[in-house]
Amino acid sequence: MVHLGILRGRKGWTQRQLAEHAGVSVRQIRRIEAGQVRPRWPTIAKLARALGVSEDEILAAVQEPVPMLSPASPPPSPEAKAKIRKRRKR
């Protein structure tokens, strides 16, 4: 299974482009991809047609957990900050 954002990315589309091709709002695409809402069947059908995949693939894609981004790096230590300031002054 793949996430809806990955299916969209395979087409090289932005969320706005997918929304336009599917005839739904950008807000709806964002909320679906973020896992905030589950689309109803008419929306699933529209997304499937737009992306050229089956309704089953869309259903699986919207049930897939949202891919996690890599965790943010911890902030630099005071020593590291001091080194950076020294380098910038050069």
C-alpha positions as CSV (number, residue, x, y, z in Angstrom):
1,M,0.0,0.0,0.0
2,V,1.1,3.6,-0.7
3,H,-0.1,6.9,0.7
4,L,-2.2,9.2,-1.4
5,G,0.6,11.8,-1.5
6,I,2.9,9.2,-3.1
7,L,0.3,8.3,-5.8
8,R,0.0,12.0,-6.5
9,G,3.8,12.4,-6.6
10,R,4.0,9.6,-9.2
11,K,2.1,11.9,-11.6
12,G,4.3,14.8,-10.6
13,W,1.3,16.8,-9.5
14,T,1.0,19.3,-6.6
15,Q,-2.0,19.0,-4.3
16,R,-3.6,21.9,-6.3
17,Q,-3.1,20.0,-9.6
18,L,-4.7,16.8,-8.1
19,A,-7.6,18.9,-6.8
20,E,-8.2,20.4,-10.2
21,H,-8.0,17.1,-12.1
22,A,-10.3,15.4,-9.6
23,G,-12.7,18.3,-9.2
24,V,-12.3,18.6,-5.4
25,S,-10.9,21.4,-3.2
26,V,-7.3,21.8,-2.4
27,R,-8.3,21.9,1.3
28,Q,-9.9,18.5,0.9
29,I,-6.8,17.0,-0.6
30,R,-4.7,18.5,2.2
31,R,-7.0,17.1,4.8
32,I,-7.1,13.6,3.2
33,E,-3.3,13.5,2.9
34,A,-2.9,14.6,6.5
35,G,-5.2,11.9,7.7
36,Q,-7.6,14.4,9.1
37,V,-10.6,13.1,7.1
38,R,-11.6,10.0,5.1
39,P,-13.1,10.7,1.7
40,R,-16.5,9.6,0.8
41,W,-17.1,7.2,-2.1
42,P,-17.8,10.0,-4.7
43,T,-14.5,11.6,-3.8
44,I,-12.7,8.3,-3.9
45,A,-14.1,7.7,-7.4
46,K,-12.9,11.2,-8.5
47,L,-9.4,10.7,-7.1
48,A,-9.2,7.2,-8.8
49,R,-10.2,8.6,-12.2
50,A,-7.8,11.5,-11.9
51,L,-4.8,9.4,-10.8
52,G,-5.6,6.5,-13.2
53,V,-5.8,3.9,-10.4
54,S,-8.6,1.7,-9.0
55,E,-11.0,2.9,-6.3
56,D,-9.5,0.1,-4.1
57,E,-6.1,1.6,-4.5
58,I,-7.4,5.0,-3.4
59,L,-9.2,3.4,-0.5
60,A,-6.0,1.7,0.6
61,A,-4.0,4.9,0.1
62,V,-6.2,7.0,2.3
63,Q,-6.1,4.3,5.0
64,E,-2.3,4.1,4.9
65,P,-0.7,6.0,7.8
66,V,0.7,9.4,6.9
67,P,4.4,9.0,6.0
68,M,6.6,10.4,8.8
69,L,9.2,13.0,8.0
70,S,12.6,12.5,9.4
71,P,12.8,13.9,13.0
72,A,14.1,17.4,13.3
73,S,17.7,17.7,14.2
74,P,18.3,18.8,17.8
75,P,19.3,22.4,18.2
76,P,23.1,23.1,18.2
77,S,24.9,23.2,21.6
78,P,26.2,26.5,22.9
79,E,29.7,25.3,22.0
80,A,28.6,24.7,18.4
81,K,26.9,28.0,18.2
82,A,30.1,29.8,19.4
83,K,32.1,28.0,16.7
84,I,29.6,29.1,14.0
85,R,29.7,32.7,15.2
86,K,33.6,32.6,15.1
87,R,33.5,31.3,11.5
88,R,31.1,34.0,10.4
89,K,33.3,36.7,11.8
90,R,36.2,35.7,9.6
